[in-house]
């Protein structure tokens, strides 16, 4: 049970992290121009 919830949380965090990082770099790209 704990392993399943930890795995699902890890997948959720990974997708959120990728989305956040792409948004962050997009903002930096537009600001630097």
Secondary structure, 3 states (H helix, E strand, C coil): CHHHHHHHHHHHHHHHHHHHHHHHHHHHHHHHC
